[in-house]
Amino acid sequence: MPTITVVPHPEYASEGAAFGAAAGGSICDALLENGIEIEHACGKVGACSTCHVVIQAGFASLRPSRESEEDMLDRAWGLEPSSRLSCQAIVSTEDLVVEIPKYSVNHARENT
């Protein structure tokens, strides 16, 4: 079972986290199942960029992103070459190191 390590984030994982994740599931689901409440405004269907993460290690083990994911990532804050939507990135057999960016673009939350 691969391990996902989350680098410290002031809102989601102040001390960071590490946990096992089943291959074949999304990074977003693994985060949520382990108490890291990453935003996912579109319901995890790849129609927003609120679950944007930067893969610091293990990026090559992920399937390539689709064009629709790339289009959503263009709207993400803090885009990096190893950025992915966590709802679309499927855990493989390699360990991952994941950074949740400091900000996300969430119009529903910003306007409340």
N, C-alpha and C positions, 0 to 999 in steps of 0.2 A: 504494500500500500504506500503510495507516494505521500510525502509530507509537504504541506503548504506552510511556509513561514511568512508571516505578515510583519512588515517593519512597523515600528511604533508610529501611531497616528493619534493626535490629541483627542479626537472625538470617538473613533471607532475601536482603537486598541492602544491605549496609552502606554502600555509596556510591551507592545508587540504580542505575537501569538505564534504557536506552531501546533499543528494537528494533522492527523492522517486524513486523507481524502480518497474516496473510491475513484478509481479510474473510470472514465465514461460519464461522469457528472460534471456539471459546470463549476467553474471557480466560484461564481456567485452563490450557488446552492451550498457549496462547501463552507463558504464564509458564514452564511446565514445559519446553517446547521451547527456552527461552532460559536455562536453568540456574537458574531461581528455583523452588526446591522447595517451593512452597506446599502445605500439607496438603490432603488430599482423602480423608478417611477412608471415605466411602461409595462410592468408586470413580467419582466424578464423575457421579452420577445424581441429585443434588439432594435427597438424603435426610439431610443433616447440614448443619452450618454452618461446618465447618472451613476452607472455601475462601472465606469471607466477605472481601470487599474493599469499600473506599469509593472511589467514582468521583469524583475531584476536578474533572475536566474531561471533557466529551464524554458526560455521562450521557444527555442528550436523544437521542443517536444510537442508543442501545440500545433494543431492543424492550422493551415493558413486561413486568414480571415477572408470572408466573402466581401464583395464590393459593397453590399448594403451596410455591413459593419464598418467598413472604411469610411463610408459616407457619414455615419453617425459619429465616428471618432473625430472627424473633421470639426465637430462642434464642441469637443471636449476641452476642458481647461487643462493646461499642462501636458499637452500631447507630446509623446516621445516615440522614437522608432519602435520601441517594444510595448507600446500601448495596446490594450485589448479591452473590449467590453467583457466584463467578467461573466455575464449571462450567456455569452456566445463562445467563450474559451473553454474547451473541454479538457479536463485533467487526463493526462496520459499516464505513463508509467514512471516518469521522472519527477523528482522533487522540484518544487517551485518556490521562488521568493517573490512576494507580491507587495507592491507599494500602492496604497490608496492615496491618490492626490489630495492635496490640502483642500481644494475646492471642487465642487461639481456644479454643473449647470442644471438646475432644477427649477423651472419657471413656476410650477405649482407650489412648491415650498416657499420660493422667494416672494410670491404675491399674497401670502396669507398673513 
